[in-house]
């Protein structure tokens, strides 16, 4: 089975191909948020390098969130279009789970943290053991203080990964968490992790189609929140 995966949920744009559970190729670019211009050429280039045609693909996968609202839309729309045109099934993979899967932590847990601004993070908690991933805390958007409070219940090393590490590393250490930190300049979002997780998930039937793939934003955009705030203010003023 050949799976093509895409991750455009954050600063990195990444495309990868996994065949029968083994990575055969990956292209990742982390040079500004120009995903709308780069993703399609990256897909074409990777397939050409691997001597694959689009018709050779058996399945598609996408990191569907949380993450950048614009980035998620680009990735999801691209995969939806390909799935529709090629009549292929799709696996939706949590951006946070895929980010966690880039870290090897057999001795502890992995906690991905993506900056959601205003001391908020997108996060989850995972136990990763070779070909299995256990979800200990579902993906959520919470304050960093609330996250730390939840993590105090785990008496084992917790490996943090993501762009919020550099923001809150000192704070987390000060809270007495058995923390280890993956450097963001190396451990970033990779479509290879998305593709491999899709390979595992499809075995359990976690597959959908072009019509049902949607971004998982976890929360409303800043524009939507401001609109609701202004609407509430106008209503109170009547």
C-alpha positions in Angstrom: 0.0 0.0 0.0 1.3 3.4 -1.0 0.2 6.4 1.1 0.9 10.0 0.4 0.7 12.4 3.3 0.7 16.2 3.8 1.3 18.4 6.7 0.9 22.2 6.3 -0.5 22.8 9.8 2.4 25.0 11.0 5.5 26.8 9.6 6.9 23.7 7.9 5.3 22.4 4.7 5.9 18.7 4.3 4.9 15.9 2.0 5.9 12.2 2.3 5.2 8.8 0.9 5.1 5.6 2.8 4.9 2.2 1.1 3.8 -0.8 3.2 4.8 1.0 6.4 8.2 2.2 5.2 9.2 5.7 4.4 10.2 6.0 0.7 10.6 9.7 0.4 9.9 13.1 2.1 10.3 16.8 1.2 10.0 19.4 4.0 10.4 23.1 3.6 10.5 25.5 6.5 11.0 28.9 4.9 8.0 31.2 5.5 4.3 30.4 5.3 4.1 30.1 1.5 2.3 26.7 1.6 -0.2 27.6 -1.1 2.6 28.2 -3.6 4.8 25.3 -2.6 2.7 22.3 -1.7 1.5 21.2 -5.2 5.0 21.5 -6.7 6.4 19.5 -3.7 3.9 16.7 -4.3 4.7 16.6 -8.0 8.5 16.6 -7.4 8.4 13.9 -4.8 6.3 11.6 -6.9 8.6 12.2 -9.9 11.7 11.5 -7.8 10.1 8.2 -6.6 9.0 7.3 -10.1 5.3 7.2 -9.0 2.3 8.4 -10.8 -0.7 9.8 -8.9 -2.6 6.6 -10.1 -0.1 4.5 -8.1 -1.3 5.9 -4.8 -3.6 3.8 -2.7 -4.4 6.2 0.1 -3.9 9.8 1.2 -3.4 11.3 4.6 -3.4 14.8 6.0 -2.6 16.5 9.3 -6.0 18.0 10.0 -5.3 20.1 13.1 -5.0 21.9 15.3 -2.6 24.5 13.8 -2.5 27.5 11.6 -6.1 28.2 10.3 -4.7 29.1 6.8 -2.2 26.2 6.7 -4.8 23.7 7.7 -7.2 24.8 5.0 -4.5 24.6 2.4 -3.6 21.0 3.4 -7.1 19.8 3.8 -8.3 21.3 0.5 -5.3 19.9 -1.4 -5.9 16.4 -0.1 -9.7 16.6 -0.6 -9.1 17.6 -4.3 -6.7 14.8 -4.8 -8.9 12.3 -3.1 -11.9 13.3 -5.2 -9.9 13.3 -8.5 -8.2 10.0 -7.8 -11.1 8.4 -5.9 -8.9 7.6 -3.0 -9.7 7.1 0.7 -8.2 9.5 3.3 -6.9 9.2 6.8 -7.2 12.3 9.0 -4.3 12.5 11.5 -4.0 14.7 14.5 -1.3 17.3 14.0 -0.4 17.0 17.6 -0.1 13.2 17.5 2.1 13.4 14.4 4.3 16.0 16.1 4.6 13.7 19.2 5.5 10.8 16.9 8.7 12.6 15.8 10.1 12.0 19.3 11.4 8.7 20.7 10.5 8.5 24.3 10.3 4.8 25.5 11.0 5.9 29.1 8.2 8.4 29.4 5.4 10.4 27.7 5.3 12.9 24.9 3.6 16.3 25.2 3.4 18.3 22.0 2.9 22.0 22.6 2.0 24.5 19.8 1.7 28.2 20.5 -1.9 29.4 20.5 -1.0 32.8 21.8 -2.0 34.6 25.1 -0.3 31.9 27.2 -2.5 29.2 25.5 -1.2 26.1 23.8 -2.6 23.4 21.6 -1.5 20.2 23.3 -2.2 16.5 24.1 -0.4 13.7 25.9 0.8 10.5 24.3 2.5 7.3 25.2 4.4 6.0 22.1 5.7 2.5 22.0 7.0 1.3 18.6 3.8 0.6 16.6 1.3 1.8 19.1 0.2 5.2 20.3 -1.9 5.6 23.4 -3.8 8.9 24.0 -3.6 9.9 27.6 -5.0 13.4 27.1 -7.1 14.3 24.1 -6.0 17.2 21.9 -7.1 20.5 23.4 -6.4 24.2 23.6 -5.6 25.3 27.2 -3.6 27.8 29.2 0.0 26.6 29.9 -0.7 26.9 33.7 -3.6 24.4 33.3 -1.5 22.0 31.3 1.3 22.0 33.9 -1.3 21.3 36.6 -2.5 18.3 34.7 1.0 17.0 34.1 1.9 17.0 37.8 -0.1 13.8 38.1 2.4 11.8 36.0 5.5 10.7 37.9 7.7 10.0 34.8 9.7 11.9 32.3 7.6 14.1 29.9 9.2 15.0 26.6 8.0 18.3 25.2 8.1 19.1 21.5 6.7 21.9 19.4 7.1 25.6 18.7 5.9 26.6 22.3 8.9 24.8 23.9 11.1 27.9 23.6 8.3 30.1 25.1 7.6 28.0 28.2 10.7 25.8 28.8 11.8 27.9 31.8 8.3 28.0 33.3 7.8 24.3 33.0 11.1 23.5 34.6 10.3 25.9 37.5 7.1 23.8 38.2 9.0 20.7 39.0 7.9 18.6 36.0 10.3 15.9 35.0 10.7 17.6 31.7 12.8 17.0 28.6 12.7 19.3 25.6 13.1 18.5 21.9 14.8 21.4 20.1 12.3 23.0 17.7 15.0 23.7 15.2 15.3 19.9 14.6 12.1 18.3 15.8 9.4 19.9 13.6 6.2 18.9 11.8 6.9 16.1 9.3 4.6 14.4 6.8 6.6 11.2 7.4 5.0 10.9 10.8 1.5 11.7 9.4 2.0 9.0 6.7 3.2 6.3 9.1 0.4 7.0 11.6 -2.0 6.8 8.7 -0.6 3.4 7.9 -1.3 2.3 11.5 -4.8 3.9 11.6 -6.0 2.4 8.4 -5.5 -1.1 9.8 -8.2 -0.1 12.4 -10.5 1.2 9.8 -10.0 4.9 10.6 -10.5 5.9 7.0 -12.8 8.5 5.5 -13.3 10.0 2.0 -12.9 13.4 0.2 -16.4 14.6 1.3 -15.8 14.1 5.0 -12.3 15.5 5.5 -12.4 18.7 7.6 -9.9 20.8 9.6 -10.0 20.3 13.3 -9.3 23.9 14.5 -10.1 23.1 18.2 -11.2 26.7 18.6 -12.7 29.6 16.6 -10.4 32.0 14.7 -9.5 35.4 16.2 -11.8 37.1 13.6 -14.7 34.9 14.7 -14.1 35.5 18.4 -13.9 39.3 17.7 -17.1 39.2 15.7 -18.9 37.4 18.6 -17.4 39.9 21.1 -18.6 42.9 19.0 -22.0 41.3 18.5 -22.4 40.8 22.2 -21.4 44.4 22.9 -23.9 45.7 20.3 -26.6 43.5 21.8 -25.9 44.8 25.3 -25.9 48.3 24.1 -29.5 48.1 22.8 
